[in-house]
Amino acid sequence: MASKEQRARGTQGLSVGSNMARAATAEAVGTFLLVLVGTAVATAATLGKNTAGPAYDSLAIALSFGLVLVAIVAALGQISGAHVNPAVTIGLAVVGKFPWRYVPAYIVAQIIGAIVAALAVWAAYGQQAYDKAHLGTPTPAHGASDLQVVLVEALIAFLLVFTVMAVATDKRAPAGIAPVSIGFALAAGVLLGGPVSGGAGNPARALGPEIISGTYTAVALYIIGPLLGGVVAAVLYARVVGAASTPQTPIADQATKEGPGGASGQSGGARGDKKTTRGGPTLVGDGRKDRSDAARRVTFTAGDA
């Protein structure tokens, strides 16, 4: 019978607590970088600061969030999954793609990372960043109702989490596509929601600057909206969309049946057909070589889950 210590160990040989701490630290660092870059650009745009040309505009804000997320997912995806967003963490947990026992540690780490990022923006851009730009705190547009803000925030998270489910948890996704796809999804979401809610789509991204600047404008809306959108997206993909397979056309079906050697046991057949090589018959599937999960996708579960 396994000892208590053995039962507490995960697949990587690390205790659950030890690995949880490491994974949560990665989440804190990732969220720090996401919020730092995005809110710094938003702050610079508000203050009218420039580099070698005109000051940043709305497009730059959306691109900054998306581009830095590409780097974060590529750098930390294999460690913590690079959720950097409570909506992603909870959405994955609801459909069994992430262990619930990690959820509290991840969310706390994400909020801490966002808070430290807000402090860094304050230090880098000075008192004006606090007084005038509120450290990049998202605020509803003039005239936008609470329902509109919740809807837009939910849509941003829906787009992000649906993309995460498709490219980072589905083994059929092409290898290496996750970072770019997820980053672009966030950039598109910010462009979508910016004119109404400021385009957060992430409770931690909203809470970090809010806590430090003391600007608690519609804080509940920036929590409820993304969590709702993230859960709906995860459930829809896991239960409906992800369960589908590519439909076969009549032409493809005919070619499979009448191709060289028939439908099975010969090269050119359907999935599972044998292909003769010097080393003997080997299985081939849809013309693609078998690849490990690590090469196919970014793993969005913690190491010992």
URCOR-V361401 format. One record per backbone hydrogen bond with DSSP energy under -1.0 kcal/mol. NH is the residue of the N-H (numbers start at 0). CO is the residue of the C=O. E is the energy in kcal/mol with one decimal. If there is no record, write none. Layout:
[[NH:CO:E] [NH:CO:E]]
This chain:
[[6:2:-2.3] [7:3:-1.3] [8:5:-1.1] [9:13:-2.5] [12:9:-1.5] [15:7:-2.1] [18:14:-2.7] [19:15:-2.6] [20:16:-1.9] [21:17:-1.9] [22:18:-3.0] [23:19:-2.7] [24:20:-2.0] [25:21:-2.0] [26:22:-1.9] [27:23:-2.4] [28:24:-2.4] [29:25:-2.7] [30:26:-2.7] [31:27:-2.3] [32:28:-2.3] [33:29:-2.3] [34:30:-2.8] [35:31:-2.7] [36:32:-2.3] [37:33:-2.2] [38:34:-2.5] [39:35:-1.9] [40:36:-2.0] [41:37:-2.0] [42:38:-2.6] [43:39:-2.7] [44:40:-2.3] [45:41:-2.0] [46:42:-2.4] [48:43:-2.2] [60:56:-1.4] [61:57:-1.9] [62:58:-2.6] [63:59:-2.3] [64:60:-1.8] [65:61:-2.1] [66:62:-3.2] [67:63:-1.9] [68:64:-1.5] [69:65:-1.6] [70:66:-1.5] [71:67:-2.3] [72:68:-2.8] [73:69:-2.0] [74:70:-2.1] [75:71:-3.0] [76:72:-1.8] [78:75:-1.4] [79:75:-2.2] [80:75:-1.4] [88:84:-2.1] [89:85:-2.8] [90:86:-1.8] [91:87:-2.4] [92:88:-2.0] [93:89:-2.4] [94:90:-1.1] [95:92:-1.4] [96:91:-2.8] [101:98:-1.5] [102:99:-1.1] [105:101:-2.4] [106:102:-2.6] [107:103:-2.4] [108:104:-2.3] [109:105:-2.6] [110:106:-2.2] [111:107:-2.4] [112:108:-2.6] [113:109:-1.9] [114:110:-2.3] [115:111:-2.5] [116:112:-1.9] [117:113:-2.1] [118:114:-2.0] [119:115:-2.1] [120:116:-2.3] [121:117:-2.1] [122:118:-2.4] [123:119:-2.4] [124:120:-2.5] [125:121:-1.6] [130:126:-2.9] [131:127:-2.8] [132:127:-1.4] [134:128:-2.9] [135:132:-1.6] [136:133:-1.3] [140:195:-3.1] [143:140:-2.2] [148:144:-2.2] [149:145:-2.6] [150:146:-2.5] [151:147:-2.6] [152:148:-2.6] [153:149:-2.4] [154:150:-2.2] [155:151:-2.2] [156:152:-2.0] [157:153:-2.6] [158:154:-2.4] [159:155:-2.1] [160:156:-3.2] [161:157:-2.6] [162:158:-1.6] [163:159:-2.3] [164:160:-2.9] [165:161:-1.9] [166:162:-2.7] [167:163:-2.4] [172:169:-1.8] [176:173:-1.3] [180:176:-2.3] [181:177:-2.8] [182:178:-2.3] [183:179:-2.6] [184:180:-2.1] [185:181:-2.0] [186:182:-2.2] [187:183:-2.7] [188:184:-2.2] [189:185:-2.6] [190:186:-2.0] [191:187:-2.1] [192:188:-2.7] [193:189:-2.3] [195:192:-1.5] [196:192:-2.9] [197:192:-1.2] [205:201:-1.8] [206:202:-2.9] [207:203:-2.4] [209:205:-1.6] [210:206:-3.0] [211:207:-1.8] [212:208:-2.7] [213:209:-1.7] [215:213:-1.0] [216:214:-1.1] [221:217:-1.1] [223:219:-2.9] [224:220:-1.8] [226:222:-1.7] [227:223:-2.4] [228:224:-2.5] [229:225:-2.7] [230:226:-2.1] [231:227:-2.2] [232:228:-2.2] [233:229:-2.2] [234:230:-2.5] [235:231:-2.5] [236:232:-2.3] [237:233:-2.6] [238:234:-2.7] [239:235:-1.7] [240:235:-2.0] [241:236:-3.1] [243:240:-1.7] [252:248:-2.5] [253:249:-2.4] [254:250:-2.4] [255:251:-2.0] [256:252:-2.0] [257:253:-2.7] [258:254:-1.1] [261:258:-2.2] [268:265:-1.1] [269:262:-1.5] [271:283:-1.7] [272:269:-1.7] [274:281:-2.2] [279:276:-1.8] [281:274:-1.9] [283:272:-1.8] [287:284:-2.2] [295:291:-1.5] [296:292:-2.0] [304:301:-1.7]]
